[in-house]
Amino acid sequence: MVNPQREITHVVQKLTGITQNMVRTATKFHEIAKRIVEITQNTTVVGHNVDFDYRMLRQSFSALGFEFERETIDTIPLARKLIPEEKSYSLSKLCKSIGIPLTEKHRAGGDARATLDLFKLLMLKDSSSEIIQKQQDEARAKSDLNRIKKLIETLPSKKGLIYFQDEKGKFLHVDFATDLYRNAKSFLNSKAKKWNVI
């Protein structure tokens, strides 16, 4: 348990069974943040609807003034590809359907154990790692595009030379721009697919 240092809504209490009293004396996030950084260094965060959990982690770290960035793998799209024709891909229904035990539903420990078992099964089904690799490549590309968008947000609306390079320093595009910000944004949107960054 982690003390969220704010009230737990009735909806969350009903969903998880976690009450305010249960977390009143629990560890606070800042007390475990360093350990989370250490154990996730050079790793990939795997989750079922991983964007939700990853966003929560990033917000918690951001409140401490730290930018937390890790690669992620979402088991939902993987399950859809590797275990097709399931009626539902919610963690509880999927686990029940394929025989993975899920205790403490909607709690970190139970959901994490079930997701680990699900991910192991998905890795076995994707013996060549082709589907998992493709998802990681797509996630990296999306992350790269977001990083580029963040960089061009600071460009001024002035004349100047604009250029894009790949990781090896090869020029992808060089042009004179009448408005650096607008031209960079427009060019990026038109070339992102060609450069495989979306």
N, C-alpha and C positions, 0 to 999 in steps of 0.2 A: 504494500500500500504506500502511496505517496500523498502527502497532504497538499491539496491544490491551493490552499490558502484563500479559498473563496467558498461560498455556499454551493453545495451540490444540488442541482435542480431536482424537482420531484420526478421528472421524466427520466433522468439519469439514475436516480435511486431505484426507480421501478424496474428499469432495464437491467441494471447491474446487481442490485441488491446491496450496494455500498451506501451506507448512511454517513451522515456528518460525524457521528460519534466514533465510527470505525477509523476515521482518518485524523481525528483531532490530535493525537499524539504521534502520528506517523511521520516518517522522514520527509523533509521538504526537498523540492527538486534541486535547489542549489547545493544541497549536501551530497547529492549523488551525481551531479552534472559532470564532474571531472572523470569519474569512473565510467560513465556512459561514453565520453569522448575516447577514453583509453580502450575500452572493449570493442568499439566500433571502428577504430582507426584502420584504414585500408580494408574495409569490409563492405559488403552490400547488405542493406536492410531489406529483409523479406517480410511481406505482410499480405494479409487478405484485405484488399482495399487499402493498400499501403499508403496512398496519398493522405488519407485521414490521419493515420498515426504519425507519419513523417511531418505533416504540417504542425501537429501538436508539439512534436519534439522541437521543430525549428522555432515555433513561437515561444516555447519555454526557454530555449537558449537565447533567443533574441532579447527577451526580457532581462537576461543577465549580461547583455552586451556582447554576445558571442555568436558568430555566424556558423551554424552547424550544417555541413553539406556532406551527404553520402549518396552513393548510387543506391537505387532501389529496384526491387523486383516485386511485381504484384501477382499474386497467385490466382486472382480472378480471371484475367484474360488467358493465362496459361491453362487453367482448368477448362475454360470454354473451348480451347483448341485441342487439348489432350484428352479431355473426358467429355466429348460432345453428347448432346441429347439428354443432359440432366434437366430436370424440371426447374431447379433453382440452383443458383450459385452462391447463395448466402452460406456463410461458413457452417452454421449449425445444420442446415438441410443437406448440404453437400456431404458433410462428414457422416451424417446419419445414413445417407444413400450409399456411400462407398465403404462404410464400416470403420471409420476412424473415431475413436472415443473422444468426446468433448465434455469435459467437466468444467464447472464454473464458467458457464457461457457468459459472454460479454465482459469478462474480466481478463486482465493482461496475462496472467499465468496460464489459465485454461485455453484461451484463444491462441496464445503463442505456441503451446505444445501441440495443439491440433493443426495449426498452420505449418509447423515444422514437419509433422507427419505427412500432411498433404503435399508439401514441397518435395519431400523425399520420394513420394509416389510419382509426382509429376516429373522429377528428374529421371526416374526409372523408365517412365513412358517415353521421354524425350532422350532416348539413348545416345543420339548423335549430338545432343545439346543444341541443335539447330534452332528450335523454337525459342528456347530460353535466351540464346545468344541474340536472336533477332529482336526480342523484346528489350534486352539491355541496350542494344545499339539504338533502338528507337528512343528509349528513355534518355540516353546520353545526348542524342541529337536534339531532343526537346530542351534538355538542360543547357546545351551549348547555345541554342537559339535564344533562350531567355537571358543568358549571360550577355550575348551580343546586344539584345534589345536594351538591357540595362546600361551597357556602355554607350550606346548611341543617344540615350536620353540626355546625356550631359553635353552633347554637341551643340554649338551655337547656331543660330540661324544667320550665318554669314557665309561669304564666299570662301572657297578653299579647295585644297586637293584632298580627294577621298580615295582610299584604297583598302582592299581586303586581301589578307594573306592566309594561306593554310598553315598548319602547324609546322611545316618544313620551311616556311618563309617564301613559298611560291606565290606570286601575285595572282589573285583570282580576278581582280578588277581594279583599274585605276581610272579616275575621271576627275575633271574639274567641276566643282559644284557651285551653283549660285546660292544655294541654301544647304549647308552641310547636313543639318538635322533632317530636313525633308527629303533630300536626295538619298541619304543613307538609309532612311526608313523605307522609302519607295523601292530602292534597289534591293535591299535585303528581302522584302516581301516578294519580289519577283524572282529572286534567285535561290531562295531557301530550299525549295524542292529539288532543284537541279543539283545543289550542293549537298543534298541529303542531310539537311539540318532541321527537317521537320518530319 
